[in-house]
Amino acid sequence: MAVQVRDYQTELEQIMRSNVSPRVLKDRISDYHENDIASSFEVLTRDERERLYRILDAEQLSDIFEYLDNAEIYFEELNARKKVEVLSCMEVDQAAALLKRLAKPERNMLIDLIDNESKRDIAMLESFDEDEIGSRMSMNFIEIKAGISIREAMRELVAQAAENDNISTLYVTDEQHTFCGAIDLKDLIIAREGSSLDDIIMESYPYVYAREMIEDCIERMKDYSEDSIPVLDENNKILGVITAQDIVQVVDDEMGDDYAKLAGLASEEELNEPIRQSVHKRLPWLIILLGLGLVVSSVVGLFEGVVAQLTIVICFQSLILDMAGNVGTQSLAVTIRVLMDENLDGKQKLGLVFKEARVGMCNGLILGVLSFVFIGLYVIFAKGMTPGFGFAVSACIGVALLLAMMISSVSGTVIPILFKKFGVDPAVASGPLITTVNDLVAVISYYGLTWIFLIEMLHLTD
């Protein structure tokens, strides 16, 4: 029997369009998960959404808004009072992220109206650069003092649990709020009342510093299967936590940025982003690549004499250039993935360069031999040339392909390693940049070999 999956979005749409009292509507809506309610926003009309805003309280709406991809669009539909209430109920990191996407005048007005605690926490988050861990941390965690009894720790847990969702791990600090370790909720529950709290504290619990760059510690965070990891300041005082959900989001954002950079974009684009912003992100790299493309064209122009004497070689230029670009991009993708490991030493990086060079040489050798055979036969039978001429041309193409692929593999590995060494994001060594550099290498290899081997040595002409 086929498994029937409920379509919550359709159900919610029908409920919102039903003719029931606000109280009944609220009860029915409350039975659904906030993520499903958020997903239904796209199919509801503005009037239907405004009806929803009226019947749900700020706490419920804040949970829904945390699941919306374009929360700022729907946030603008709320009145000023409701906006302040929703922001005050939201997780501080979520509220800060939402405020950043609002127009500056409205953002400043709302910050002035929210409660002092939220205002202070948002200001602290905004004090960090968006590439620092501190900008992603949550203030939602349970903190207990070292030296208290098991009974007192349980009391603290119960007292703080109402205001905090992350209760699976309790963080232990001293009187100066210096981080001492962590306690697993399960260990606290099963601990005997007479035992010492020190016996269940994990003093070597993993942590990160608020000023650490996200990309520098992302692998370290992924290595631990903890629900949350504390974020400390330079004095080892706990400021907040990074939850498992935050880590997944951070990894997803980093991958999105890397994919964008591989495509030659300054940063990842949003689906509903204005055209002007998209153009602004794409244009700088395109201008750089235009300049590099002109350099490649100028180099091709230096070999006009070669093309004039042996015009058939122009037919296979794109083959050499495309293969060199493809190989370079493959090496770039492998290298960027490997460079995410911060523990990689110089010897391992050198080993990666040699490995990619060998891979490029092996692939180039195989494809070079195939090119020699098939291009030779093509020139003989399709172009009506002699076997000597056909296989001389195909041999030159095969050797040029071997050289271009081997050099492209090395450049696709060395360039991001050098970028990383000088503190530049290796993903900036993007696909278009590597491809253009490899085009330059391929053009020089191809036409250089054609001139030396076919024209100067064999004196071939069409």
Secondary structure, 3 states (H helix, E strand, C coil): CCCCCCCHHHHHHHHHCCCCCHHHHHHHHCCCCHHHHHHHCCCCCHHHHHHHHHHCCHHHHHHHHCCCCCHHHHHCCCCHHHHHHHHHHCCHHHHHHHHHCCCHHHHHHHHHHCCHHHHHHHHHHHCCCCCEHHHHCECCCEEEECCCCHHHHHHHHHHHHCCCCCCCEEEEECCCCEEEEEEEHHHHHHCCCCCCHHHHCECCCCCEECCCEHHHHHHHHHCCCCCEEEEECCCCEEEEEEEHHHHHHHHHHHHHHHHHHHCCCCCCCCCCCCHHHHHHHHHHHHHHHHHHHHHHHHHHHHCHHHHHHCHHHHHHHHHHHHHHHHHHHHHHHHHHHHHCCCCCCHHHHHHHHHHHHHHHHHHHHHHHHHHHHHHHHHHHHCCCCCHHHHHHHHHHHHHHHHHHHHHHHHHHHHHHHHHHHCCCCHHHCCHHHHHHHHHHHHHHHHHHHHHHHHHHHCCCCC
